Amino acid sequence: MRESIPDAAAIWTEDDARRALEAWRRSGDSVAAFARRHGLTPERLYWWRRRLATAVAPPPARLSLVPATVVVADEAGIAIRLPRGVTIEVAGASPTWVAAVVSELARSPT
């Protein structure tokens, strides 16, 4: 089933562009591959992505840290179990890298 994206020949509204960009993100394709598949130019998608990124963005979410337990840590990756059964798995990350990320998140302004 083909995604419902705006007509390539039409003049897009912001809603059209958002729909096309969302379909591209869900596809997992590169911009070039997605554009080719749908008869678009990659430049059009890049232009809309830049234009919509400069639109008023919602305020950033407040960061809060919660207790976590490292359940697996080896060279292949790390798994972190959070409350309520949420588990985050990161392939190829060392515990040192995860600690650095957590440290930076803790320093970021709220």
C-alpha positions in Angstrom: 0.0 0.0 0.0 1.4 3.4 -1.0 1.5 6.2 1.6 -0.9 9.1 1.1 1.5 11.8 0.2 0.6 15.1 -1.7 0.7 15.2 -5.5 4.2 16.0 -6.7 2.8 18.5 -9.2 0.7 20.4 -6.7 1.6 23.4 -4.6 1.9 22.0 -1.1 0.5 23.5 2.1 2.3 23.2 5.4 0.0 20.3 6.2 0.9 18.6 2.9 4.5 19.0 3.6 4.2 17.6 7.2 2.3 14.6 5.8 5.0 13.9 3.2 7.9 14.4 5.7 6.1 12.1 8.2 5.7 9.4 5.5 9.4 9.8 4.6 10.4 9.4 8.3 8.2 6.3 8.7 9.6 4.8 5.5 13.2 4.5 6.8 14.4 5.4 3.3 17.0 8.1 2.5 15.5 11.3 1.3 16.7 10.5 -2.3 15.2 7.0 -2.3 11.9 8.2 -0.9 11.7 11.1 -3.4 12.5 8.9 -6.3 9.9 6.3 -5.3 7.2 9.0 -5.1 8.2 11.2 -8.1 9.5 14.0 -5.9 12.7 15.9 -5.9 14.9 15.5 -2.8 15.4 19.3 -2.8 11.6 19.8 -2.2 11.7 17.6 0.9 14.9 19.3 2.2 13.3 22.7 1.6 10.2 21.9 3.6 12.1 20.2 6.3 14.2 23.4 6.8 11.1 25.6 6.6 9.1 23.7 9.1 12.1 23.4 11.5 12.2 27.2 11.7 8.5 27.4 12.5 7.6 28.0 16.2 8.7 24.9 18.0 7.0 23.7 21.2 8.8 24.3 24.4 11.3 21.6 25.3 10.1 18.9 27.7 11.5 19.1 31.2 14.1 16.5 31.9 13.8 14.4 35.0 15.9 11.4 35.9 14.4 8.3 37.4 16.0 5.4 39.2 17.4 2.8 36.7 19.3 -0.5 36.9 21.8 -1.7 34.3 20.7 -5.2 33.6 23.2 -6.1 30.8 26.5 -4.4 29.9 29.1 -5.8 27.5 30.8 -4.7 24.3 27.7 -5.7 22.3 25.5 -3.2 24.1 23.7 -2.1 27.2 20.2 -2.5 28.6 18.8 -0.2 31.2 15.6 -1.1 33.0 13.5 1.8 34.2 10.5 1.8 36.5 7.2 0.6 35.1 8.9 -2.1 33.0 10.5 0.2 30.5 13.8 -1.1 29.1 16.2 0.9 26.9 18.7 -1.1 24.9 21.6 0.5 23.1 23.8 -1.6 20.8 27.5 -0.9 20.9 27.5 1.4 23.9 29.9 1.0 26.8 28.8 1.7 30.3 31.3 4.6 30.2 29.5 6.1 27.3 26.1 5.8 28.9 27.5 7.4 32.1 28.8 10.3 30.0 25.4 10.7 28.4 23.6 10.6 31.8 26.1 13.1 33.2 25.4 15.6 30.3 21.6 15.1 30.6 21.9 15.9 34.3 23.8 19.1 33.5 21.4 20.4 30.9 19.2 23.3 31.9 15.5 22.6 32.8 
